[in-house]
Amino acid sequence: MKARPTPKMQPSSLTRSVSGGIFSGLSVLGVPRSVSSAPNTVVQLPGGDRLVLNEQVHTADGSLTVTGLHYTSPTGLDISIASATCGSATSN
Protein backbone atom coordinates (compact mmCIF):
# COMPACT_ATOMS: atom_id res chain seq x y z
CA MET A 1 0.00 0.00 0.00
CA LYS A 2 1.28 3.46 -0.89
CA ALA A 3 -0.10 6.76 0.33
CA ARG A 4 -0.13 9.66 -2.10
CA PRO A 5 -1.33 12.81 -0.31
CA THR A 6 -1.60 15.95 -2.43
CA PRO A 7 -2.22 19.04 -0.28
CA LYS A 8 -2.54 22.38 -2.09
CA MET A 9 -1.69 25.85 -0.76
CA GLN A 10 -2.36 29.15 -2.54
CA PRO A 11 -0.87 31.27 -4.02
CA SER A 12 2.06 28.91 -3.73
CA SER A 13 1.39 25.22 -3.69
CA LEU A 14 3.07 22.05 -2.55
CA THR A 15 2.34 18.82 -4.33
CA ARG A 16 3.34 15.83 -2.23
CA SER A 17 4.09 12.28 -3.26
CA VAL A 18 5.97 9.38 -1.72
CA SER A 19 9.15 10.51 -3.52
CA GLY A 20 9.01 14.11 -2.25
CA GLY A 21 7.14 17.23 -3.17
CA ILE A 22 7.42 20.17 -5.49
CA PHE A 23 6.90 23.73 -4.31
CA SER A 24 5.38 25.77 -7.12
CA GLY A 25 5.00 29.51 -7.00
CA LEU A 26 7.70 29.78 -4.30
CA SER A 27 9.25 33.23 -4.12
CA VAL A 28 12.13 34.13 -1.80
CA LEU A 29 13.03 37.81 -1.34
CA GLY A 30 10.90 38.54 -4.40
CA VAL A 31 12.84 36.09 -6.56
CA PRO A 32 10.83 33.17 -7.96
CA ARG A 33 12.40 29.81 -7.11
CA SER A 34 11.70 26.49 -8.76
CA VAL A 35 12.81 23.75 -6.39
CA SER A 36 11.92 20.16 -5.71
CA SER A 37 11.50 19.21 -2.10
CA ALA A 38 13.31 15.96 -1.78
CA PRO A 39 13.90 15.44 1.93
CA ASN A 40 16.12 18.15 3.43
CA THR A 41 16.39 20.36 0.31
CA VAL A 42 18.45 23.43 1.31
CA VAL A 43 18.06 26.88 -0.28
CA GLN A 44 20.93 29.18 0.78
CA LEU A 45 19.96 32.84 1.18
CA PRO A 46 22.04 36.02 1.41
CA GLY A 47 23.69 36.73 4.75
CA GLY A 48 23.89 33.07 5.77
CA ASP A 49 20.12 32.63 6.11
CA ARG A 50 18.71 29.37 4.81
CA LEU A 51 15.50 27.54 4.05
CA VAL A 52 15.11 23.80 4.37
CA LEU A 53 12.20 22.36 2.41
CA ASN A 54 10.64 19.06 3.47
CA GLU A 55 12.97 18.83 6.46
CA GLN A 56 13.01 15.36 8.00
CA VAL A 57 14.73 14.79 11.33
CA HIS A 58 15.06 11.29 12.81
CA THR A 59 16.01 11.16 16.49
CA ALA A 60 17.70 8.48 18.56
CA ASP A 61 14.40 7.57 20.26
CA GLY A 62 12.90 6.62 16.88
CA SER A 63 10.67 9.67 16.45
CA LEU A 64 10.45 11.60 13.19
CA THR A 65 9.76 15.32 12.72
CA VAL A 66 8.78 16.55 9.25
CA THR A 67 8.65 20.28 8.58
CA GLY A 68 7.39 21.72 5.29
CA LEU A 69 9.48 24.91 5.50
CA HIS A 70 12.20 25.67 8.06
CA TYR A 71 13.91 29.09 8.03
CA THR A 72 17.01 29.84 10.10
CA SER A 73 19.35 32.82 10.29
CA PRO A 74 22.75 33.42 11.90
CA THR A 75 21.03 35.89 14.27
CA GLY A 76 19.17 32.98 15.88
CA LEU A 77 15.81 33.44 14.17
CA ASP A 78 14.25 30.00 13.72
CA ILE A 79 10.82 29.61 12.08
CA SER A 80 9.11 26.32 11.25
CA ILE A 81 5.98 26.20 9.09
CA ALA A 82 3.80 23.07 8.85
CA SER A 83 5.62 20.78 11.25
CA ALA A 84 4.52 17.42 12.66
CA THR A 85 6.24 14.87 14.89
CA CYS A 86 5.44 11.21 15.27
CA GLY A 87 6.93 9.32 18.16
CA SER A 88 8.27 5.83 18.36
CA ALA A 89 6.09 3.05 19.65
CA THR A 90 6.65 2.32 23.33
CA SER A 91 5.59 -0.59 25.45
CA ASN A 92 4.32 -0.38 29.01
VMD Tcl script that builds the backbone (N, CA, C; Angstrom):
set m [mol new atoms 276]
animate dup $m
set s [atomselect $m all]
$s set {name element resname resid chain x y z} {
  {N N MET 1 A 0.835 -1.159 0.000}
  {CA C MET 1 A 0.000 0.000 0.000}
  {C C MET 1 A 0.884 1.226 0.000}
  {N N LYS 2 A 0.555 2.209 -0.837}
  {CA C LYS 2 A 1.284 3.464 -0.894}
  {C C LYS 2 A 0.306 4.610 -0.696}
  {N N ALA 3 A 0.716 5.561 0.132}
  {CA C ALA 3 A -0.104 6.765 0.329}
  {C C ALA 3 A 0.402 7.846 -0.606}
  {N N ARG 4 A -0.502 8.577 -1.198}
  {CA C ARG 4 A -0.135 9.658 -2.101}
  {C C ARG 4 A -0.931 10.919 -1.778}
  {N N PRO 5 A -0.615 11.581 -0.638}
  {CA C PRO 5 A -1.331 12.809 -0.311}
  {C C PRO 5 A -0.942 13.931 -1.264}
  {N N THR 6 A -1.881 14.816 -1.555}
  {CA C THR 6 A -1.601 15.950 -2.429}
  {C C THR 6 A -2.237 17.227 -1.879}
  {N N PRO 7 A -1.679 17.785 -0.793}
  {CA C PRO 7 A -2.224 19.041 -0.279}
  {C C PRO 7 A -1.906 20.184 -1.230}
  {N N LYS 8 A -2.743 21.203 -1.241}
  {CA C LYS 8 A -2.537 22.378 -2.088}
  {C C LYS 8 A -2.605 23.631 -1.227}
  {N N MET 9 A -1.686 24.562 -1.451}
  {CA C MET 9 A -1.690 25.846 -0.764}
  {C C MET 9 A -1.673 26.940 -1.820}
  {N N GLN 10 A -2.336 28.054 -1.576}
  {CA C GLN 10 A -2.362 29.146 -2.535}
  {C C GLN 10 A -1.790 30.401 -1.900}
  {N N PRO 11 A -1.117 31.340 -2.583}
  {CA C PRO 11 A -0.873 31.274 -4.018}
  {C C PRO 11 A 0.213 30.290 -4.395}
  {N N SER 12 A 1.073 29.956 -3.458}
  {CA C SER 12 A 2.058 28.906 -3.732}
  {C C SER 12 A 1.395 27.572 -3.463}
  {N N SER 13 A 1.959 26.526 -3.982}
  {CA C SER 13 A 1.386 25.218 -3.689}
  {C C SER 13 A 2.490 24.200 -3.494}
  {N N LEU 14 A 2.166 23.171 -2.770}
  {CA C LEU 14 A 3.066 22.049 -2.546}
  {C C LEU 14 A 2.331 20.810 -2.982}
  {N N THR 15 A 2.904 20.093 -3.912}
  {CA C THR 15 A 2.339 18.820 -4.325}
  {C C THR 15 A 3.201 17.742 -3.705}
  {N N ARG 16 A 2.598 16.824 -3.004}
  {CA C ARG 16 A 3.337 15.833 -2.226}
  {C C ARG 16 A 3.129 14.446 -2.797}
  {N N SER 17 A 4.186 13.686 -2.864}
  {CA C SER 17 A 4.092 12.285 -3.256}
  {C C SER 17 A 5.045 11.497 -2.377}
  {N N VAL 18 A 5.084 10.194 -2.539}
  {CA C VAL 18 A 5.974 9.383 -1.716}
  {C C VAL 18 A 7.441 9.664 -2.019}
  {N N SER 19 A 7.755 10.239 -3.161}
  {CA C SER 19 A 9.145 10.513 -3.519}
  {C C SER 19 A 9.581 11.925 -3.149}
  {N N GLY 20 A 8.700 12.728 -2.594}
  {CA C GLY 20 A 9.010 14.108 -2.250}
  {C C GLY 20 A 7.918 15.009 -2.754}
  {N N GLY 21 A 8.151 16.276 -2.729}
  {CA C GLY 21 A 7.144 17.229 -3.166}
  {C C GLY 21 A 7.765 18.249 -4.092}
  {N N ILE 22 A 6.941 19.083 -4.648}
  {CA C ILE 22 A 7.415 20.170 -5.490}
  {C C ILE 22 A 6.704 21.432 -5.043}
  {N N PHE 23 A 7.474 22.436 -4.640}
  {CA C PHE 23 A 6.903 23.732 -4.310}
  {C C PHE 23 A 6.763 24.494 -5.610}
  {N N SER 24 A 5.560 24.948 -5.926}
  {CA C SER 24 A 5.383 25.771 -7.117}
  {C C SER 24 A 4.915 27.142 -6.666}
  {N N GLY 25 A 5.346 28.148 -7.358}
  {CA C GLY 25 A 4.998 29.510 -6.996}
  {C C GLY 25 A 5.787 30.019 -5.798}
  {N N LEU 26 A 6.892 29.365 -5.441}
  {CA C LEU 26 A 7.702 29.778 -4.304}
  {C C LEU 26 A 8.535 30.987 -4.702}
  {N N SER 27 A 8.483 32.026 -3.882}
  {CA C SER 27 A 9.254 33.232 -4.117}
  {C C SER 27 A 10.000 33.571 -2.838}
  {N N VAL 28 A 11.302 33.793 -2.947}
  {CA C VAL 28 A 12.132 34.126 -1.799}
  {C C VAL 28 A 12.777 35.473 -2.056}
  {N N LEU 29 A 12.520 36.446 -1.175}
  {CA C LEU 29 A 13.026 37.809 -1.336}
  {C C LEU 29 A 12.624 38.383 -2.691}
  {N N GLY 30 A 11.422 38.034 -3.142}
  {CA C GLY 30 A 10.899 38.538 -4.400}
  {C C GLY 30 A 11.415 37.819 -5.635}
  {N N VAL 31 A 12.269 36.827 -5.435}
  {CA C VAL 31 A 12.836 36.086 -6.559}
  {C C VAL 31 A 12.146 34.733 -6.662}
  {N N PRO 32 A 11.473 34.477 -7.798}
  {CA C PRO 32 A 10.827 33.173 -7.962}
  {C C PRO 32 A 11.859 32.052 -7.907}
  {N N ARG 33 A 11.506 30.966 -7.228}
  {CA C ARG 33 A 12.396 29.809 -7.108}
  {C C ARG 33 A 11.636 28.570 -7.557}
  {N N SER 34 A 12.278 27.761 -8.362}
  {CA C SER 34 A 11.702 26.490 -8.756}
  {C C SER 34 A 12.565 25.410 -8.124}
  {N N VAL 35 A 12.027 24.761 -7.107}
  {CA C VAL 35 A 12.810 23.753 -6.393}
  {C C VAL 35 A 11.962 22.531 -6.115}
  {N N SER 36 A 12.594 21.370 -6.161}
  {CA C SER 36 A 11.915 20.164 -5.708}
  {C C SER 36 A 12.116 20.106 -4.210}
  {N N SER 37 A 11.337 19.306 -3.545}
  {CA C SER 37 A 11.502 19.214 -2.098}
  {C C SER 37 A 11.781 17.785 -1.680}
  {N N ALA 38 A 12.818 17.233 -2.287}
  {CA C ALA 38 A 13.308 15.964 -1.784}
  {C C ALA 38 A 13.631 16.209 -0.313}
  {N N PRO 39 A 13.626 15.197 0.513}
  {CA C PRO 39 A 13.903 15.435 1.928}
  {C C PRO 39 A 15.164 16.275 2.140}
  {N N ASN 40 A 15.015 17.290 3.004}
  {CA C ASN 40 A 16.118 18.149 3.426}
  {C C ASN 40 A 16.752 18.966 2.305}
  {N N THR 41 A 15.912 19.474 1.377}
  {CA C THR 41 A 16.394 20.357 0.315}
  {C C THR 41 A 16.741 21.707 0.922}
  {N N VAL 42 A 17.985 22.174 0.717}
  {CA C VAL 42 A 18.454 23.430 1.306}
  {C C VAL 42 A 18.511 24.512 0.238}
  {N N VAL 43 A 17.955 25.693 0.561}
  {CA C VAL 43 A 18.057 26.880 -0.280}
  {C C VAL 43 A 18.844 27.906 0.526}
  {N N GLN 44 A 20.097 28.189 0.095}
  {CA C GLN 44 A 20.931 29.177 0.778}
  {C C GLN 44 A 20.451 30.577 0.403}
  {N N LEU 45 A 20.413 31.467 1.379}
  {CA C LEU 45 A 19.960 32.838 1.184}
  {C C LEU 45 A 21.095 33.791 1.530}
  {N N PRO 46 A 21.004 35.047 1.081}
  {CA C PRO 46 A 22.045 36.024 1.407}
  {C C PRO 46 A 22.212 36.179 2.920}
  {N N GLY 47 A 23.427 36.469 3.341}
  {CA C GLY 47 A 23.690 36.734 4.748}
  {C C GLY 47 A 23.769 35.492 5.614}
  {N N GLY 48 A 23.811 34.308 5.004}
  {CA C GLY 48 A 23.889 33.075 5.772}
  {C C GLY 48 A 22.549 32.497 6.179}
  {N N ASP 49 A 21.449 33.173 5.832}
  {CA C ASP 49 A 20.118 32.630 6.109}
  {C C ASP 49 A 19.909 31.411 5.215}
  {N N ARG 50 A 18.996 30.529 5.656}
  {CA C ARG 50 A 18.710 29.373 4.809}
  {C C ARG 50 A 17.302 28.862 5.038}
  {N N LEU 51 A 16.789 28.230 4.008}
  {CA C LEU 51 A 15.503 27.543 4.052}
  {C C LEU 51 A 15.772 26.062 3.858}
  {N N VAL 52 A 15.085 25.240 4.617}
  {CA C VAL 52 A 15.114 23.804 4.375}
  {C C VAL 52 A 13.687 23.403 4.029}
  {N N LEU 53 A 13.506 22.802 2.870}
  {CA C LEU 53 A 12.203 22.358 2.411}
  {C C LEU 53 A 12.066 20.870 2.692}
  {N N ASN 54 A 10.904 20.462 3.163}
  {CA C ASN 54 A 10.636 19.059 3.466}
  {C C ASN 54 A 11.699 18.501 4.424}
  {N N GLU 55 A 11.964 19.255 5.492}
  {CA C GLU 55 A 12.968 18.833 6.463}
  {C C GLU 55 A 12.485 17.600 7.218}
  {N N GLN 56 A 13.344 16.598 7.300}
  {CA C GLN 56 A 13.008 15.359 8.001}
  {C C GLN 56 A 14.118 15.043 8.986}
  {N N VAL 57 A 13.751 15.027 10.271}
  {CA C VAL 57 A 14.731 14.794 11.331}
  {C C VAL 57 A 14.347 13.531 12.089}
  {N N HIS 58 A 15.233 12.542 12.056}
  {CA C HIS 58 A 15.063 11.294 12.808}
  {C C HIS 58 A 15.872 11.425 14.088}
  {N N THR 59 A 15.288 11.066 15.226}
  {CA C THR 59 A 16.007 11.161 16.489}
  {C C THR 59 A 16.352 9.771 17.018}
  {N N ALA 60 A 17.229 9.748 17.999}
  {CA C ALA 60 A 17.703 8.483 18.561}
  {C C ALA 60 A 16.574 7.645 19.165}
  {N N ASP 61 A 15.505 8.315 19.648}
  {CA C ASP 61 A 14.401 7.566 20.259}
  {C C ASP 61 A 13.442 6.980 19.224}
  {N N GLY 62 A 13.737 7.194 17.932}
  {CA C GLY 62 A 12.905 6.624 16.880}
  {C C GLY 62 A 11.814 7.552 16.370}
  {N N SER 63 A 11.700 8.754 16.930}
  {CA C SER 63 A 10.669 9.672 16.449}
  {C C SER 63 A 11.139 10.361 15.168}
  {N N LEU 64 A 10.182 10.917 14.446}
  {CA C LEU 64 A 10.447 11.603 13.190}
  {C C LEU 64 A 9.698 12.928 13.201}
  {N N THR 65 A 10.403 14.014 12.883}
  {CA C THR 65 A 9.765 15.316 12.724}
  {C C THR 65 A 9.916 15.732 11.269}
  {N N VAL 66 A 8.789 16.078 10.635}
  {CA C VAL 66 A 8.783 16.546 9.253}
  {C C VAL 66 A 8.262 17.969 9.259}
  {N N THR 67 A 9.025 18.871 8.648}
  {CA C THR 67 A 8.654 20.285 8.580}
  {C C THR 67 A 8.635 20.702 7.125}
  {N N GLY 68 A 7.524 21.296 6.689}
  {CA C GLY 68 A 7.388 21.724 5.295}
  {C C GLY 68 A 8.401 22.778 4.919}
  {N N LEU 69 A 8.567 23.798 5.776}
  {CA C LEU 69 A 9.478 24.905 5.502}
  {C C LEU 69 A 10.129 25.317 6.810}
  {N N HIS 70 A 11.459 25.311 6.852}
  {CA C HIS 70 A 12.196 25.670 8.057}
  {C C HIS 70 A 13.210 26.750 7.698}
  {N N TYR 71 A 13.035 27.944 8.290}
  {CA C TYR 71 A 13.910 29.091 8.032}
  {C C TYR 71 A 14.794 29.323 9.242}
  {N N THR 72 A 16.093 29.495 9.020}
  {CA C THR 72 A 17.014 29.844 10.104}
  {C C THR 72 A 17.938 30.952 9.632}
  {N N SER 73 A 18.395 31.759 10.598}
  {CA C SER 73 A 19.349 32.820 10.290}
  {C C SER 73 A 20.475 32.800 11.313}
  {N N PRO 74 A 21.636 33.365 10.961}
  {CA C PRO 74 A 22.754 33.422 11.903}
  {C C PRO 74 A 22.433 34.234 13.159}
  {N N THR 75 A 21.413 35.078 13.102}
  {CA C THR 75 A 21.033 35.892 14.265}
  {C C THR 75 A 20.234 35.092 15.286}
  {N N GLY 76 A 19.911 33.834 14.957}
  {CA C GLY 76 A 19.174 32.981 15.880}
  {C C GLY 76 A 17.695 32.849 15.575}
  {N N LEU 77 A 17.212 33.573 14.565}
  {CA C LEU 77 A 15.806 33.445 14.174}
  {C C LEU 77 A 15.578 32.045 13.623}
  {N N ASP 78 A 14.528 31.393 14.088}
  {CA C ASP 78 A 14.246 30.002 13.722}
  {C C ASP 78 A 12.738 29.852 13.585}
  {N N ILE 79 A 12.260 29.689 12.345}
  {CA C ILE 79 A 10.822 29.613 12.076}
  {C C ILE 79 A 10.512 28.313 11.347}
  {N N SER 80 A 9.565 27.552 11.891}
  {CA C SER 80 A 9.111 26.320 11.248}
  {C C SER 80 A 7.657 26.489 10.839}
  {N N ILE 81 A 7.342 26.116 9.607}
  {CA C ILE 81 A 5.980 26.198 9.089}
  {C C ILE 81 A 5.550 24.799 8.678}
  {N N ALA 82 A 4.389 24.383 9.175}
  {CA C ALA 82 A 3.800 23.072 8.846}
  {C C ALA 82 A 4.705 21.950 9.338}
  {N N SER 83 A 4.767 21.785 10.644}
  {CA C SER 83 A 5.620 20.782 11.255}
  {C C SER 83 A 4.797 19.751 12.019}
  {N N ALA 84 A 5.205 18.494 11.930}
  {CA C ALA 84 A 4.525 17.421 12.663}
  {C C ALA 84 A 5.574 16.420 13.147}
  {N N THR 85 A 5.329 15.861 14.324}
  {CA C THR 85 A 6.241 14.867 14.888}
  {C C THR 85 A 5.462 13.609 15.218}
  {N N CYS 86 A 6.016 12.488 14.854}
  {CA C CYS 86 A 5.442 11.210 15.266}
  {C C CYS 86 A 6.481 10.515 16.131}
  {N N GLY 87 A 6.027 9.967 17.228}
  {CA C GLY 87 A 6.933 9.322 18.161}
  {C C GLY 87 A 7.088 7.853 17.879}
  {N N SER 88 A 8.061 7.270 18.500}
  {CA C SER 88 A 8.273 5.835 18.360}
  {C C SER 88 A 7.268 5.098 19.222}
  {N N ALA 89 A 7.004 3.874 18.871}
  {CA C ALA 89 A 6.091 3.054 19.654}
  {C C ALA 89 A 6.801 2.657 20.949}
  {N N THR 90 A 6.082 2.728 22.055}
  {CA C THR 90 A 6.652 2.320 23.332}
  {C C THR 90 A 5.775 1.250 23.949}
  {N N SER 91 A 6.365 0.426 24.763}
  {CA C SER 91 A 5.589 -0.590 25.445}
  {C C SER 91 A 5.547 -0.280 26.928}
  {N N ASN 92 A 4.464 -0.639 27.578}
  {CA C ASN 92 A 4.319 -0.380 29.009}
  {C C ASN 92 A 4.465 -1.666 29.790}
}
mol reanalyze $m
mol bondsrecalc $m
mol representation Tube
mol addrep $m
